[in-house]
């Protein structure tokens, strides 16, 4: 399938935006500005962007503890994003969610969820609501290889397939559940094979190739929106940083330097950039202008967040469900 230049450049823009945002948030974490943990999405940008560029504003996503990339890929405002990461009242959740709990319903973002595997039932519940209301919408459930072992994930897939609800399960398999390699916690090589147990299609896609992810998800979205039920897509990807900022030597105690170097050679941003230039889709100057624009806007987002006030103590119990 031939994609437009506009779409290809938007893919590049969003991946660069995620990368710059994460680099900045890591810097703020090291300076003690971020309370709590930061789980960088660096290296996995192609997965989130390839998925979310298939979605409309009213389609929904359910994220994970590593969801800065998901929310930015879905179109979240970097200013409100960073304000939330810093716990400021101008953030999406008025500073009460922080890095791991950013939600923006007006953007179709049900929320980042810090509990491993917790997104499945929420995503399927939302999809069931969509089906009952006969709406033309779809829900994406992001999760990792570790979460694929959780009972809640399997219950969600079973229910979704049984009732043919419009949900797509996107497993971002970055090979490690915190510090545990996939081969040490699973007897299978490909998580996608588990789809057979729930009578749904299971697909493997190169999670470092934004075009491959885009094509696979496009097919799954069509299936979901035409009443044929869910799909399990396994994106084979890799995180370039540690599990979180502060992970000793960026995870070198459980990963080899050679492995990390090999995966970095497959950087999704550099791969798309090379392709755009090689196939004469865009000139280096155009790409440079995109990079400069993204960097400027991310810097503005950080300045906005730093200048924003913290929520007032008397507002602590507002916005809670009772």
C-alpha positions as CSV (number, residue, x, y, z in Angstrom):
1,X,0.0,0.0,0.0
2,X,1.4,3.4,-1.0
3,X,1.2,6.0,1.7
4,X,1.0,9.8,1.1
5,X,4.0,12.0,1.7
6,X,1.9,13.9,4.3
7,X,1.3,10.7,6.3
8,X,4.9,9.6,6.1
9,X,6.2,12.9,7.3
10,X,3.6,12.9,10.1
11,X,4.9,9.5,11.2
12,X,8.4,10.9,11.3
13,X,7.2,14.0,13.2
14,X,5.4,12.1,15.9
15,X,8.3,9.6,16.5
16,X,10.7,12.5,16.8
17,X,8.3,14.3,19.2
18,X,8.2,11.2,21.4
19,X,12.0,10.9,21.4
20,X,12.6,14.5,22.3
21,X,9.9,14.5,25.0
22,X,11.4,11.4,26.6
23,X,14.9,12.8,26.5
24,X,13.7,16.0,28.2
25,X,11.7,14.1,30.8
26,X,14.7,11.9,31.6
27,X,16.7,15.1,32.1
28,X,14.1,16.6,34.4
29,X,14.0,13.3,36.4
30,X,17.8,13.4,36.9
31,X,17.5,17.0,38.2
32,X,14.9,15.9,40.7
33,X,12.0,17.7,39.1
34,X,9.9,14.5,38.5
35,X,8.4,12.8,41.5
36,X,8.1,9.1,41.1
37,X,9.4,7.0,38.2
38,X,9.9,7.7,34.5
39,X,9.7,4.7,32.0
40,X,11.1,5.9,28.7
41,X,9.5,4.8,25.4
42,X,12.8,5.4,23.5
43,X,13.3,2.7,20.8
44,X,9.6,1.8,20.7
45,X,8.3,4.9,18.9
46,X,7.3,3.0,15.7
47,X,4.8,0.8,17.6
48,X,2.8,3.6,19.1
49,X,2.9,5.9,16.1
50,X,2.1,3.1,13.6
51,X,-0.9,2.1,15.7
52,X,-2.3,5.5,16.5
53,X,-2.1,7.0,13.0
54,X,-4.8,4.5,12.1
55,X,-7.2,5.9,14.7
56,X,-9.7,8.8,14.7
57,X,-9.9,11.2,17.6
58,X,-12.9,9.3,19.0
59,X,-11.2,5.9,18.9
60,X,-9.8,4.9,22.2
61,X,-6.5,3.6,23.6
62,X,-5.6,2.1,27.0
63,X,-2.0,2.4,27.9
64,X,0.7,1.0,30.3
65,X,3.3,2.3,32.7
66,X,5.4,3.2,29.6
67,X,2.8,5.3,27.9
68,X,4.3,8.7,27.2
69,X,4.7,7.5,23.6
70,X,1.2,6.2,23.3
71,X,-0.4,9.4,24.4
72,X,1.8,11.6,22.2
73,X,1.2,9.3,19.3
74,X,-2.6,9.7,19.9
75,X,-2.3,13.5,19.6
76,X,-1.9,14.6,23.2
77,X,-0.6,18.1,23.8
78,X,3.1,18.0,25.0
79,X,2.4,21.0,27.2
80,X,-0.3,19.3,29.2
81,X,1.6,16.1,29.1
82,X,4.7,17.5,30.7
83,X,2.7,19.5,33.2
84,X,1.1,16.3,34.3
85,X,4.5,14.5,34.5
86,X,5.7,17.3,36.8
87,X,2.5,17.1,38.9
88,X,1.3,20.6,37.9
89,X,-2.4,21.7,37.9
90,X,-2.2,22.6,34.2
91,X,-1.7,18.9,33.3
92,X,-4.3,16.6,31.8
93,X,-5.2,15.2,35.3
94,X,-4.5,18.5,37.1
95,X,-1.2,17.0,38.4
96,X,-2.8,14.1,40.2
97,X,-1.9,11.4,37.7
98,X,1.7,11.9,37.1
99,X,3.8,10.0,34.6
100,X,2.1,6.6,34.9
101,X,-1.6,7.8,35.0
102,X,-2.1,10.3,32.2
103,X,-5.7,10.3,30.8
104,X,-7.2,12.6,28.3
105,X,-10.8,11.5,27.4
106,X,-11.2,14.3,24.8
107,X,-8.3,12.7,22.9
108,X,-9.6,9.2,23.2
109,X,-6.9,8.3,25.9
110,X,-8.5,6.2,28.6
111,X,-5.4,6.4,30.6
112,X,-1.9,5.1,31.3
113,X,-2.1,2.3,33.8
114,X,0.7,1.4,36.2
115,X,-0.6,-2.0,37.2
116,X,0.8,-4.6,34.8
117,X,-2.0,-6.2,32.8
118,X,-4.8,-3.9,34.1
119,X,-5.6,-2.3,30.8
120,X,-7.2,-5.4,29.2
121,X,-10.5,-5.5,31.1
122,X,-10.8,-1.7,30.8
123,X,-10.2,-1.7,27.1
124,X,-12.7,-4.6,26.6
125,X,-15.3,-2.9,28.8
126,X,-15.0,0.3,26.6
127,X,-15.3,-1.8,23.5
128,X,-18.4,-3.6,24.8
129,X,-19.9,-0.2,25.4
130,X,-19.1,0.8,21.8
131,X,-20.7,-2.3,20.5
132,X,-23.9,-1.9,22.5
133,X,-24.2,1.7,21.3
134,X,-23.5,0.6,17.7
135,X,-20.8,3.2,17.3
136,X,-18.1,3.2,14.6
137,X,-15.2,3.1,17.0
138,X,-12.3,0.9,18.1
139,X,-10.2,0.4,21.2
140,X,-6.5,-0.3,21.3
141,X,-5.2,-2.2,24.4
142,X,-1.4,-1.8,24.7
143,X,0.5,-4.2,26.9
144,X,4.0,-5.8,27.2
145,X,5.4,-9.3,27.2
146,X,5.2,-9.5,31.0
147,X,1.6,-8.5,31.0
148,X,0.8,-11.2,28.5
149,X,1.2,-13.7,31.3
150,X,-1.4,-11.9,33.6
151,X,-4.8,-13.6,34.1
152,X,-6.6,-10.3,33.5
153,X,-5.1,-10.1,30.0
154,X,-6.3,-13.6,29.1
155,X,-9.7,-13.0,30.6
156,X,-10.0,-9.9,28.5
157,X,-9.0,-11.7,25.3
158,X,-11.4,-14.5,26.0
159,X,-14.4,-12.2,26.6
160,X,-13.5,-9.9,23.7
161,X,-13.4,-12.8,21.3
162,X,-16.5,-14.5,22.6
163,X,-18.6,-11.3,22.2
164,X,-16.7,-10.0,19.1
165,X,-16.1,-6.5,20.6
166,X,-14.1,-3.9,18.6
167,X,-10.8,-4.1,20.4
168,X,-7.2,-4.7,19.2
169,X,-4.7,-6.2,21.6
170,X,-1.2,-4.7,20.8
171,X,1.6,-6.5,22.6
172,X,4.8,-4.5,22.6
173,X,7.3,-7.3,23.1
174,X,10.5,-5.5,24.1
175,X,11.9,-8.9,25.3
176,X,12.1,-7.9,29.0
177,X,9.5,-7.8,31.9
178,X,11.5,-5.3,34.0
179,X,14.7,-7.4,34.2
180,X,13.4,-10.8,33.3
181,X,14.1,-11.9,29.7
182,X,11.1,-13.3,27.8
183,X,12.7,-16.8,27.5
184,X,12.9,-17.0,31.3
185,X,9.2,-16.3,31.9
186,X,7.5,-17.9,28.8
187,X,7.8,-21.3,27.1
188,X,6.8,-19.7,23.8
189,X,8.8,-17.6,21.4
190,X,5.9,-15.7,19.9
191,X,3.2,-14.3,22.1
192,X,1.0,-14.0,19.0
193,X,0.4,-17.7,19.1
194,X,-1.8,-17.3,22.1
195,X,-4.5,-15.8,19.9
196,X,-5.3,-19.3,18.7
197,X,-6.6,-20.1,22.2
198,X,-9.2,-17.4,21.8
199,X,-10.1,-18.0,18.1
200,X,-8.8,-14.6,17.0
201,X,-6.1,-13.7,14.4
202,X,-2.6,-13.4,15.8
203,X,0.0,-11.4,13.9
204,X,3.7,-10.7,14.3
205,X,5.0,-7.4,13.1
206,X,8.4,-5.7,13.1
207,X,7.8,-3.2,15.9
208,X,10.9,-1.2,14.7
209,X,9.2,-0.5,11.3
210,X,6.4,2.1,11.6
211,X,5.1,1.2,8.1
212,X,4.8,-2.5,9.0
213,X,2.9,-1.6,12.2
214,X,0.7,0.8,10.4
215,X,-0.3,-1.8,7.7
216,X,-1.0,-4.5,10.3
217,X,-3.2,-2.3,12.5
218,X,-5.1,-0.9,9.5
219,X,-6.2,-4.4,8.7
220,X,-7.1,-5.1,12.3
221,X,-9.1,-1.8,12.7
222,X,-11.2,-2.8,9.6
223,X,-11.9,-6.2,11.1
224,X,-12.9,-4.7,14.4
225,X,-15.1,-2.0,13.0
226,X,-16.9,-4.5,10.7
227,X,-18.1,-6.7,13.6
228,X,-15.5,-9.5,13.1
229,X,-14.0,-9.1,16.6
230,X,-10.5,-8.6,18.1
231,X,-7.0,-9.2,16.8
232,X,-3.8,-9.8,18.7
233,X,-0.8,-8.0,17.2
234,X,2.7,-8.7,18.6
235,X,5.1,-5.8,17.8
236,X,8.7,-7.1,18.2
237,X,10.5,-4.1,19.6
238,X,13.1,-3.0,22.1
239,X,13.6,-0.3,24.7
240,X,16.9,1.5,24.3
241,X,17.0,2.6,27.9
242,X,16.6,0.7,31.1
243,X,13.2,-0.3,32.5
244,X,13.1,3.1,34.2
245,X,15.4,6.0,34.7
246,X,17.7,4.8,37.5
247,X,17.9,1.2,36.2
248,X,21.6,0.5,36.8
249,X,23.7,1.0,33.6
250,X,20.4,1.1,31.6
251,X,19.8,-2.6,32.1
252,X,23.4,-3.9,31.5
253,X,23.1,-6.1,34.5
254,X,20.6,-8.3,32.7
255,X,21.3,-7.4,29.0
256,X,24.5,-7.6,27.0
257,X,26.1,-4.5,25.5
258,X,26.3,-6.3,22.1
259,X,22.5,-6.9,22.2
260,X,21.8,-3.3,22.9
261,X,24.1,-2.1,20.2
262,X,22.5,-4.4,17.6
263,X,19.0,-3.2,18.4
264,X,20.1,0.5,18.3
265,X,21.2,-0.1,14.7
266,X,17.5,-0.6,14.0
267,X,16.4,2.7,15.4
268,X,12.9,3.3,14.0
269,X,13.4,7.1,13.6
270,X,16.7,6.7,11.7
271,X,15.3,3.9,9.6
272,X,12.3,6.0,8.4
273,X,14.5,9.1,7.9
274,X,16.9,7.1,5.7
275,X,14.0,5.7,3.7
276,X,12.4,9.1,3.1
277,X,15.7,10.5,1.7
278,X,16.7,7.4,-0.2
279,X,13.3,7.1,-1.9
280,X,13.3,10.9,-2.6
281,X,10.0,11.3,-0.6
282,X,11.5,14.2,1.3
283,X,14.7,16.3,1.2
284,X,17.1,16.4,4.1
285,X,16.2,20.1,4.5
286,X,12.5,19.2,5.0
287,X,13.4,16.6,7.6
288,X,15.7,19.1,9.3
289,X,12.9,21.6,9.5
290,X,10.6,19.0,11.1
291,X,13.2,18.2,13.7
292,X,13.8,21.9,14.5
293,X,10.1,22.5,14.8
294,X,9.6,19.5,17.2
295,X,12.5,20.5,19.3
296,X,11.2,24.1,19.7
297,X,7.7,22.9,20.6
298,X,9.0,20.4,23.1
299,X,11.2,23.1,24.7
300,X,8.1,25.3,24.9
301,X,6.2,22.5,26.6
302,X,8.9,22.1,29.2
303,X,9.0,25.8,29.9
304,X,5.2,25.8,30.2
305,X,5.3,22.9,32.7
306,X,8.0,24.4,34.8
307,X,6.2,27.7,35.1
308,X,2.9,26.1,35.9
309,X,1.7,26.0,39.6
310,X,1.2,22.9,41.7
311,X,-2.4,22.0,42.6
312,X,-3.6,23.6,45.8
313,X,-3.8,21.2,48.9
314,X,-7.5,21.9,49.3
315,X,-8.1,20.5,45.8
316,X,-6.7,17.0,46.8
317,X,-10.1,15.3,47.0
318,X,-11.7,16.9,43.9
319,X,-12.3,14.9,40.7
320,X,-12.5,11.6,42.6
321,X,-15.2,9.0,41.9
322,X,-17.4,8.4,44.9
